[in-house]
Amino acid sequence: MGEQPGLDVAVCLARVRERDEDAARALVEHLYPLVIKIVRAHLPRRLDEEDLAQEIFMKVFANAAQYRGEVPFEHWVSRVAVSTCLDRLRAQKRRPEWRWADLSEREAEVLDAVLHSEQEPHPSHAADAGELVGKLMQTLSPEDQLVIRLLDLEEHSVAEIAAHTGWSQTLVKVRAFRARRKLRKQLEQLEKQKRHE
């Protein structure tokens, strides 16, 4: 979709406000290169750029009446595009809370075995245990995920982690302690939910 040369944005926008679909299509074609460039620069993980561009255009048209002409229309659209992208990025940064119902049947079995026995899960459940650990790790901050992965999953020493991250050994130990406590709390919440189902 290339930019349309000589498009009178003010006239086109007035026609869009009167629900002229041809004018809306012309405006999308005119603004598409600008919007897609912003989307590509700020695209959140696992999101389709066309879906996000479409969301931006829906916001532009839904709020077109708020445009007062104080800045060029393209600047106003850029602000809408950037704020939409940032909202989506912030939404992705929120760490999920997992519920018992979110677990697959096998993950629930693995978690049940871990919570109610001192034994390690059966080797046949290794993949399910890995998926479960991955889900629970998502509830931690990136720094907490890193320390747990390096210390508990990859079995690096505290000194190695300190050298790798630039954190003091005390900070590595404190961060690991707090991260494990958060994971334990997550497990306890899952256990409570299971009892209430």
Wavefront OBJ file of the C-alpha trace (Angstrom):
o trace
v 0.000 0.000 0.000
v 1.742 3.136 -1.126
v 1.100 6.658 0.022
v -1.352 8.488 -2.198
v 0.228 11.599 -3.702
v -1.747 14.811 -3.331
v -4.294 13.489 -0.859
v -6.041 16.356 0.903
v -6.135 14.966 4.442
v -8.524 17.646 5.776
v -11.096 16.964 3.033
v -10.662 13.224 3.415
v -11.073 13.452 7.195
v -14.254 15.515 6.836
v -15.660 12.831 4.524
v -14.628 10.092 7.003
v -16.579 11.896 9.732
v -19.621 11.633 7.413
v -19.015 7.855 7.236
v -17.650 7.862 3.685
v -16.009 4.426 3.289
v -14.016 5.416 0.192
v -12.505 8.335 2.116
v -11.676 6.019 5.035
v -9.968 3.579 2.658
v -7.986 6.435 1.049
v -6.927 7.710 4.477
v -5.791 4.221 5.571
v -3.757 3.852 2.372
v -2.211 7.280 2.931
v -1.360 6.626 6.603
v -0.444 2.932 6.356
v 3.323 3.438 5.735
v 3.568 5.712 8.778
v 1.554 3.407 11.053
v 3.309 0.192 9.999
v 6.727 1.828 10.533
v 5.735 2.729 14.127
v 4.264 -0.730 14.737
v 7.442 -2.432 13.534
v 9.558 -0.219 15.793
v 7.445 -0.996 18.879
v 5.925 -4.411 18.101
v 5.284 -6.453 21.240
v 6.286 -10.115 21.137
v 3.813 -12.621 19.715
v 1.647 -9.925 18.148
v 0.868 -9.728 14.462
v 1.833 -6.347 13.016
v -1.273 -6.199 10.800
v -3.565 -6.847 13.783
v -1.902 -4.064 15.748
v -2.066 -1.679 12.758
v -5.767 -2.475 12.404
v -6.299 -1.724 16.109
v -4.540 1.622 15.656
v -6.727 2.545 12.675
v -9.855 1.602 14.629
v -8.746 3.980 17.409
v -7.951 6.718 14.889
v -11.408 6.500 13.325
v -13.199 6.096 16.670
v -11.483 9.237 17.994
v -11.311 11.293 14.786
v -13.741 13.833 16.247
v -11.124 14.665 18.918
v -8.606 15.790 16.297
v -8.577 19.613 16.425
v -6.065 20.383 13.692
v -3.512 21.948 16.061
v -0.809 19.599 14.747
v -0.605 17.839 11.380
v -2.966 14.865 11.262
v -0.024 12.504 10.682
v 1.514 13.649 14.011
v -1.764 12.995 15.798
v -1.976 9.514 14.217
v 1.644 8.872 15.250
v 0.769 9.634 18.865
v -2.194 7.262 18.723
v 0.013 4.563 17.172
v 2.828 4.936 19.694
v 0.485 5.009 22.707
v -1.357 1.908 21.411
v 1.940 0.041 20.984
v 3.143 1.076 24.440
v -0.162 0.021 26.008
v 0.247 -3.416 24.434
v 3.872 -3.645 25.621
v 2.832 -2.724 29.177
v 0.070 -5.308 29.072
v 2.605 -7.968 28.109
v 4.930 -6.994 30.938
v 2.274 -7.713 33.525
v 3.204 -11.072 34.907
v 0.411 -13.617 34.696
v -1.213 -15.218 37.685
v -1.770 -18.900 37.031
v -4.872 -20.703 38.252
v -5.279 -24.445 38.722
v -7.760 -24.414 35.832
v -5.003 -23.018 33.535
v -2.930 -26.168 33.948
v -3.156 -29.118 31.597
v -4.268 -32.425 33.127
v -0.679 -33.733 33.113
v 0.685 -30.498 34.629
v -1.939 -30.739 37.376
v -0.865 -34.341 38.060
v 2.797 -33.317 38.250
v 2.030 -30.414 40.575
v -0.167 -32.627 42.734
v 2.672 -35.162 43.020
v 5.177 -32.434 43.940
v 2.865 -30.875 46.533
v 1.845 -34.119 48.201
v 4.927 -36.305 48.137
v 8.582 -35.968 48.866
v 9.450 -37.849 45.675
v 10.568 -36.352 42.407
v 7.988 -36.550 39.599
v 8.186 -39.707 37.496
v 10.623 -39.315 34.554
v 7.718 -39.783 32.120
v 6.334 -36.458 33.406
v 9.557 -34.524 32.703
v 8.117 -32.565 29.759
v 4.992 -31.661 31.748
v 7.120 -30.631 34.727
v 9.195 -28.427 32.412
v 6.036 -26.770 31.028
v 4.777 -26.192 34.565
v 8.070 -24.663 35.684
v 7.965 -22.407 32.607
v 4.469 -21.187 33.478
v 5.384 -20.504 37.091
v 8.612 -18.744 36.079
v 6.573 -16.291 33.982
v 5.119 -14.916 37.223
v 8.589 -13.688 38.255
v 10.424 -10.540 37.211
v 13.110 -11.009 34.527
v 15.863 -10.702 37.175
v 14.229 -13.322 39.410
v 13.762 -15.639 36.425
v 17.448 -15.268 35.584
v 18.698 -16.097 39.079
v 16.408 -19.146 39.409
v 17.350 -20.408 35.944
v 21.084 -20.010 36.563
v 21.120 -21.259 40.149
v 18.465 -23.970 40.280
v 17.939 -25.108 36.697
v 21.447 -24.741 35.246
v 23.136 -25.328 38.643
v 25.693 -22.497 38.498
v 27.377 -21.468 41.725
v 26.546 -18.199 43.482
v 30.048 -16.940 42.612
v 29.541 -17.771 38.899
v 26.190 -15.967 38.850
v 27.705 -12.937 40.589
v 30.468 -12.831 37.984
v 27.963 -13.280 35.133
v 25.496 -10.621 36.307
v 27.719 -8.138 38.128
v 25.586 -8.573 41.273
v 27.239 -9.179 44.629
v 27.085 -12.739 45.968
v 24.832 -11.488 48.775
v 22.430 -9.978 46.245
v 22.355 -13.265 44.269
v 21.463 -15.178 47.471
v 18.811 -12.650 48.533
v 17.257 -12.505 45.050
v 17.191 -16.325 44.839
v 15.588 -16.563 48.286
v 12.891 -14.040 47.373
v 12.256 -15.628 43.967
v 11.858 -19.083 45.541
v 9.479 -17.585 48.100
v 7.400 -16.067 45.288
v 7.300 -19.427 43.495
v 6.279 -21.161 46.738
v 3.497 -18.602 47.210
v 2.337 -19.265 43.634
v 2.255 -23.016 44.386
v 0.299 -22.411 47.591
v -2.244 -20.301 45.685
v -2.643 -23.082 43.116
v -3.136 -25.600 45.923
v -5.841 -23.411 47.540
v -7.632 -23.069 44.207
v -7.566 -26.822 43.720
v -9.172 -27.385 47.125
v -11.948 -24.887 46.294
v -12.820 -26.488 42.946
l 1 2 3 4 5 6 7 8 9 10 11 12 13 14 15 16 17 18 19 20 21 22 23 24 25 26 27 28 29 30 31 32 33 34 35 36 37 38 39 40 41 42 43 44 45 46 47 48 49 50 51 52 53 54 55 56 57 58 59 60 61 62 63 64 65 66 67 68 69 70 71 72 73 74 75 76 77 78 79 80 81 82 83 84 85 86 87 88 89 90 91 92 93 94 95 96 97 98 99 100 101 102 103 104 105 106 107 108 109 110 111 112 113 114 115 116 117 118 119 120 121 122 123 124 125 126 127 128 129 130 131 132 133 134 135 136 137 138 139 140 141 142 143 144 145 146 147 148 149 150 151 152 153 154 155 156 157 158 159 160 161 162 163 164 165 166 167 168 169 170 171 172 173 174 175 176 177 178 179 180 181 182 183 184 185 186 187 188 189 190 191 192 193 194 195 196 197
